[in-house]
Amino acid sequence: MQADCERIIGIPDPRHFPMGMARFGLNSFQENLWRIVFAPSVHTMIGGKWPDGAVEYRLRPKYRDLGDVWVLEKWISAFEDSGMTETTYNWLMADSTTGLLPSGPYPHRGVYNWVHTFEAVAPGDCNLDWLVGIIAKAKTNDPAAVKQAIDEHYAKEHRARHQLGIDKLVENRPAFGMRPTSLPGGVHSVKSFRFDVAAEDLKRKMPRVNGARVSRQKGA
């Protein structure tokens, strides 16, 4: 049934991100287990009676609420997706009025399901090996925990890039601060920098009077 619907309606292949994904494994149909696709280009098939009176299968956007983003999907078999055989699926899921399957025909070739939305970084800038690895290992884990781990990973990378920028600024700074700047009218501006001196170092430099350390006073 699915093949007939695909042939009649013409399910379009989604827009793929130009990155090789075969290294992450192939399914039983020799197709990639993982794929990165543009969310608005992914469609799903829905069956039923439509407002215009037609009783048929139609395509609808699968990720309508995500917007213009790239998403990572993972393939699973038809049984993994539905939890039942085709016979059971057709018997339980068929609409009693139209005879069609509201969730679409049984997916003989399996389905690709959403696992990640690329929001913090673009797919090309992502550590995809790490991302696929953590999602694959977390198959039975709490999805919220997986998302937290991914968010923390991106936050750590952001902090590292920020610190690198600060280190470069410090490295390129002149040894004795900024050069004095002459401004019109004979005004001079000098950029000064704060130097932190440890309290123990100050104490060692202070003179002793009767065994106690005291600070020098002007005019003393």
C-alpha positions in Angstrom: 0.0 0.0 0.0 2.8 2.4 0.9 4.5 1.9 -2.5 1.3 2.7 -4.3 0.8 5.9 -2.4 4.3 7.0 -3.0 3.9 6.3 -6.7 0.6 8.2 -6.9 1.4 11.2 -4.7 5.2 11.3 -5.3 6.8 11.7 -1.9 9.7 14.1 -2.5 13.1 13.3 -1.2 14.0 15.9 1.5 16.9 18.3 1.0 20.0 16.8 2.4 22.9 18.6 4.0 26.1 18.0 1.8 27.9 15.8 4.2 28.8 12.1 3.9 26.8 10.0 6.5 27.6 6.5 5.4 30.4 6.2 7.9 27.8 6.1 10.7 26.3 2.9 9.3 23.7 1.6 6.8 20.3 0.0 7.2 19.1 -3.2 5.7 18.3 -1.3 2.5 21.8 0.0 2.2 20.7 3.5 3.1 22.3 5.8 5.7 21.2 5.1 9.2 21.6 8.8 10.0 20.8 11.8 7.8 20.8 15.6 8.1 17.9 17.2 6.3 16.3 20.7 6.0 13.2 20.5 8.2 10.7 22.3 5.9 11.6 19.8 3.1 10.5 16.7 5.1 7.0 15.4 4.6 4.8 12.7 6.1 1.7 11.0 4.7 -1.7 11.4 6.2 -4.9 9.6 5.2 -8.5 10.6 5.7 -11.4 12.8 4.6 -10.3 16.3 3.8 -12.2 19.6 4.1 -12.7 19.6 0.3 -14.5 16.3 0.6 -11.7 14.2 -0.9 -10.9 10.9 0.8 -7.3 10.1 0.1 -3.7 10.2 1.3 -1.9 13.6 1.3 1.5 14.9 2.2 1.9 17.3 5.1 5.1 18.9 6.5 6.5 16.7 9.2 8.3 19.4 11.2 5.9 22.3 10.8 6.8 23.9 14.1 10.6 23.8 13.8 11.0 26.5 11.2 13.9 26.8 8.8 16.5 24.6 10.5 18.6 21.5 9.8 17.7 18.4 11.8 19.4 15.1 12.4 17.3 12.0 11.8 17.9 8.4 12.6 16.4 5.4 10.7 14.5 2.7 12.5 12.6 -0.3 11.2 8.8 -0.4 10.7 8.4 -2.6 13.7 10.5 -0.4 15.9 8.5 2.6 14.8 5.0 1.2 15.1 5.6 -1.7 17.6 3.5 -4.0 15.5 3.4 -6.1 12.4 1.7 -4.8 9.2 -1.4 -7.0 9.7 -1.9 -5.7 13.2 -1.2 -2.1 12.2 -3.7 -2.1 9.4 -6.3 -3.7 11.6 -5.9 -1.3 14.5 -5.0 1.9 12.8 -7.5 2.0 9.9 -10.3 4.6 10.2 -13.7 2.9 10.3 -15.3 5.5 8.1 -12.8 6.1 5.3 -10.9 2.8 5.6 -7.6 4.8 5.3 -4.8 4.9 7.8 -4.6 8.4 9.5 -0.9 8.0 10.3 -0.1 6.8 6.8 0.5 3.3 5.4 2.7 0.8 7.2 6.3 1.9 6.6 7.8 -1.1 5.0 11.2 0.5 4.5 11.3 2.0 8.0 11.2 5.6 8.9 13.6 8.4 9.7 12.8 10.1 13.1 14.0 13.4 14.5 16.8 13.2 17.1 18.4 16.6 17.1 17.8 20.2 15.8 20.9 22.2 14.9 20.4 25.4 16.8 23.7 26.2 18.6 25.9 25.4 15.6 25.4 24.6 12.0 25.9 21.0 10.9 29.2 21.8 9.1 30.6 23.2 12.4 29.3 20.5 14.6 31.4 17.6 16.1 29.1 15.1 14.3 31.0 12.1 15.5 30.5 13.1 19.1 26.8 14.0 18.6 25.9 10.8 16.8 27.9 8.8 19.4 26.1 10.3 22.4 22.7 9.9 20.8 23.4 6.3 19.8 24.5 5.4 23.4 21.5 7.1 24.9 18.9 5.0 23.1 17.4 3.9 26.4 18.2 7.1 28.3 16.0 10.0 29.3 15.8 12.3 26.3 16.0 15.3 28.6 19.3 14.1 29.9 20.6 13.7 26.4 19.6 17.2 25.5 21.2 18.6 28.6 24.5 16.8 27.8 24.4 18.3 24.2 23.7 21.8 25.5 26.5 21.6 28.1 28.9 20.4 25.3 28.1 23.4 23.2 28.3 25.8 26.2 31.7 24.4 27.0 32.9 25.0 23.4 31.5 28.5 23.5 33.4 29.3 26.8 36.6 27.9 25.3 36.3 30.1 22.2 35.6 33.1 24.4 38.7 32.4 26.6 40.8 31.9 23.5 39.8 35.4 22.3 40.7 36.9 25.7 44.1 35.1 25.7 44.9 36.5 22.2 44.1 40.0 23.3 46.4 39.7 26.4 49.1 38.2 24.3 49.1 41.0 21.7 49.0 43.8 24.3 52.1 45.9 24.6 54.4 45.1 27.5 54.0 48.4 29.3 50.4 49.3 28.4 49.1 51.6 25.6 51.1 54.4 24.2 50.2 57.9 25.4 47.9 59.6 23.0 48.2 63.3 22.1 44.9 65.0 21.6 44.1 68.5 20.3 44.6 71.3 22.9 47.6 69.6 24.6 45.5 67.0 26.4 47.1 63.6 26.9 45.4 60.4 27.6 47.2 57.4 29.0 45.6 54.0 29.2 46.6 52.3 32.4 46.3 48.7 33.5 45.7 47.3 37.0 48.4 45.1 38.5 47.3 42.9 41.3 49.9 42.3 44.1 49.4 39.5 46.5 48.9 40.6 50.2 51.9 38.5 51.3 54.2 40.3 48.9 53.1 43.7 50.3 53.7 42.6 53.8 57.2 41.5 53.0 58.0 45.0 51.6 56.6 46.8 54.7 59.2 47.9 57.3 59.1 46.6 60.9 58.8 48.8 64.0 59.2 46.9 67.3 58.5 43.7 65.5 55.3 45.0 63.8 54.9 45.8 60.1 53.9 49.4 59.4 53.2 51.3 56.2 55.4 54.3 55.2 53.8 57.7 55.6 54.6 60.6 53.4 57.1 63.0 55.0 58.3 60.4 57.5 
